[in-house]
């Protein structure tokens, strides 16, 4: 059974099924900070020492092995249904819950879709060590100019078209085929929001001099997907 694949173009390992036989893990961090994250958002964080410097909880020989972790929960106010942005810990049925995890170098992105709602969680922790002022909280790409919470409202549209046809092979058997095309006009992907320009005057807690960088500037793109389905119906 296939659970994932290598993406050579983006230098990532893509896990397309969350119910892997074992937790598939990525290591994040720097010389000072370390983090372990699995394909279902399990794991822990530590400072310098994984044994003595943990600041999130770890249970050795835990069952399941990748819990606890870093989880986001979503709840439908009207219907009362709830789920997690990663497949675990809620563990919704996989015929209704889609999950893709992308492990890259020093980052992990977990995307999911359930009940018509898509979520994307990105983990890219770290810090920056400079030769002059020591350790900068947040990391090289997380500075006072872009740290914080940002809210933006945008008008987006979604559309879906489909074509289906069937053919009677004989009186008791029918063959069907379908094509579906889905598009979204405005999608904000977590990885696209990272500004890689840095004003070094802020490093180590210094005062900003010159142009603010990095900054948060919502970047959106169009998303589309297509699929083909086949079916065979036999009546007894």
C-alpha positions in Angstrom: 0.0 0.0 0.0 1.4 3.4 -1.0 1.3 6.2 1.7 3.6 8.8 0.2 6.1 9.8 -2.5 9.2 12.0 -3.0 8.6 15.4 -4.7 12.0 16.0 -6.3 11.0 19.5 -7.7 10.2 20.9 -4.2 12.6 18.6 -2.3 9.8 17.3 -0.1 8.4 14.0 1.0 4.6 14.0 0.5 2.5 11.8 2.7 -0.9 11.3 1.0 -2.5 8.9 3.5 -2.4 9.9 7.2 -2.9 6.3 8.5 0.8 5.4 8.1 2.0 2.2 9.8 4.3 4.3 12.0 4.5 8.0 12.6 6.6 9.6 9.8 8.7 12.3 11.4 10.4 15.6 10.4 13.1 17.4 12.5 12.9 21.2 12.7 14.9 23.8 14.4 18.4 25.3 14.8 21.5 25.0 17.0 19.4 26.3 20.0 15.9 25.2 19.3 14.7 21.8 18.2 11.3 20.3 17.3 10.0 17.0 16.2 6.7 16.8 14.2 5.0 13.8 12.7 2.6 13.6 9.7 -0.3 13.9 12.2 1.1 17.0 14.0 2.4 14.9 16.9 5.8 15.6 18.6 7.5 17.9 21.0 9.8 20.9 21.2 12.9 21.6 23.3 15.7 24.0 23.9 19.3 22.7 23.4 18.6 19.3 25.0 15.8 16.9 23.9 16.2 15.2 27.3 16.5 18.1 29.7 15.2 21.1 27.8 11.7 20.1 26.7 9.1 22.7 27.0 6.2 20.8 25.5 5.1 17.5 27.0 6.6 14.1 25.9 5.5 10.7 27.2 8.0 8.0 26.4 6.3 4.8 25.1 3.1 6.8 24.6 0.2 5.1 22.8 -0.4 6.4 20.1 3.3 6.9 19.7 3.0 10.5 18.2 0.8 12.0 20.9 0.6 14.5 22.4 1.4 17.2 19.8 0.4 20.5 18.4 -3.3 20.4 17.4 -5.9 22.8 16.1 -9.6 21.9 16.5 -12.5 23.0 14.4 -16.2 22.8 15.3 -19.4 23.3 13.4 -21.6 25.5 15.6 -24.8 24.5 13.9 -24.3 20.8 13.5 -22.0 20.2 16.5 -19.5 18.2 14.4 -15.8 18.7 15.2 -12.5 17.6 13.8 -8.8 18.5 13.9 -6.7 20.3 11.3 -4.5 17.2 11.2 -6.1 13.8 10.9 -5.2 12.9 14.5 -6.2 13.2 17.3 -9.8 13.2 16.3 -9.4 10.6 13.5 -12.4 11.2 11.3 -13.2 8.4 8.7 -10.8 8.7 5.8 -13.6 8.3 3.2 -14.7 11.8 4.4 -11.4 13.4 5.6 -8.5 14.2 3.2 -5.0 14.9 4.5 -1.7 15.6 2.9 1.5 16.2 4.8 4.6 17.7 3.1 7.9 17.3 5.0 10.6 19.7 3.8 13.9 20.9 5.0 13.2 22.6 8.3 9.4 22.9 7.7 6.3 20.8 7.6 3.0 21.7 5.9 -0.2 19.7 6.8 -3.2 20.3 4.6 -6.7 18.8 5.2 -10.2 19.0 3.9 -13.4 17.9 5.8 -17.0 18.9 5.5 -16.2 21.3 2.7 -13.6 23.2 4.8 -9.9 23.3 3.9 -7.2 24.0 6.4 -3.4 24.3 6.1 -1.0 24.3 9.0 2.7 25.2 8.6 5.4 24.5 11.1 8.7 26.3 10.6 10.1 27.1 14.0 13.6 28.3 14.8 15.8 31.2 16.0 18.7 33.2 14.6 22.1 33.3 16.2 24.2 36.3 15.4 27.8 37.0 16.2 27.0 40.3 17.9 23.8 40.1 19.9 23.1 36.4 20.5 19.7 34.8 19.9 16.8 36.6 18.2 13.4 35.2 19.3 11.2 34.3 16.4 13.7 33.4 13.8 15.4 35.0 10.8 12.1 35.4 8.9 10.0 36.3 11.9 10.9 39.8 13.0 8.9 42.7 14.7 7.9 44.0 11.3 5.9 40.8 10.5 5.2 39.1 13.8 1.6 39.2 15.2 -1.9 38.5 14.0 -3.3 39.8 10.7 -6.9 39.7 9.6 -8.0 40.2 6.0 -11.4 39.9 4.3 -11.5 39.0 0.6 -14.2 38.2 -1.8 -13.7 34.7 -3.3 -15.7 32.5 -5.7 -15.8 28.8 -6.1 -17.2 26.8 -9.0 -17.6 23.2 -9.9 -18.7 21.6 -13.1 -19.2 18.0 -13.9 -20.1 15.7 -16.8 -21.4 12.2 -16.4 -22.5 9.5 -18.8 -23.4 5.9 -18.6 -23.8 3.0 -21.0 -25.9 -0.1 -20.7 -23.6 -3.1 -21.5 -26.7 -5.4 -21.2 -29.9 -5.3 -19.2 -28.3 -5.9 -15.8 -25.0 -4.1 -16.2 -24.2 -0.4 -16.8 -20.9 1.3 -17.2 -20.5 5.0 -16.1 -17.8 7.6 -16.4 -17.7 11.2 -15.0 -15.4 14.2 -15.1 -15.3 17.0 -12.5 -13.5 20.3 -12.5 -13.3 22.5 -9.4 -11.8 26.0 -9.1 -11.3 28.6 -6.4 -10.6 32.2 -7.3 -8.7 33.2 -4.1 -6.6 30.8 -2.1 -4.0 31.9 0.5 -1.4 29.2 0.9 0.6 29.3 4.2 4.0 28.8 2.5 3.4 31.7 0.1 3.1 34.2 3.0 6.7 33.9 4.0 8.7 37.1 3.1 12.3 36.1 2.6 13.6 39.7 2.6 15.2 40.6 5.9 16.4 44.0 7.2 19.4 43.0 9.3 19.1 46.1 11.6 16.4 44.2 13.6 18.5 41.1 14.3 19.3 40.6 17.9 16.6 43.0 19.1 18.0 46.1 17.3 16.1 49.1 16.2 14.7 49.1 12.6 16.6 51.3 10.2 15.5 51.7 6.7 12.8 49.7 4.8 10.7 47.3 7.0 11.5 43.7 6.0 10.2 41.1 6.3 6.6 42.2 6.2 3.2 40.4 6.0 1.6 40.9 2.6 -1.2 38.4 1.9 -0.4 36.6 -1.3 -3.3 34.7 -3.0 -3.5 32.5 -6.0 -6.0 30.5 -8.0 -6.6 26.9 -7.2 -8.1 24.3 -9.5 -8.4 20.5 -9.4 -9.9 18.0 -11.8 -10.9 14.3 -11.5 -12.2 11.4 -13.5 -14.4 8.7 -12.1 -15.4 5.3 -13.4 -18.2 3.0 -12.2 -19.7 -0.4 -12.9 -23.2 -1.3 -11.8 -24.5 -4.8 -11.9 -28.0 -5.7 -10.8 -28.8 -9.2 -9.5 
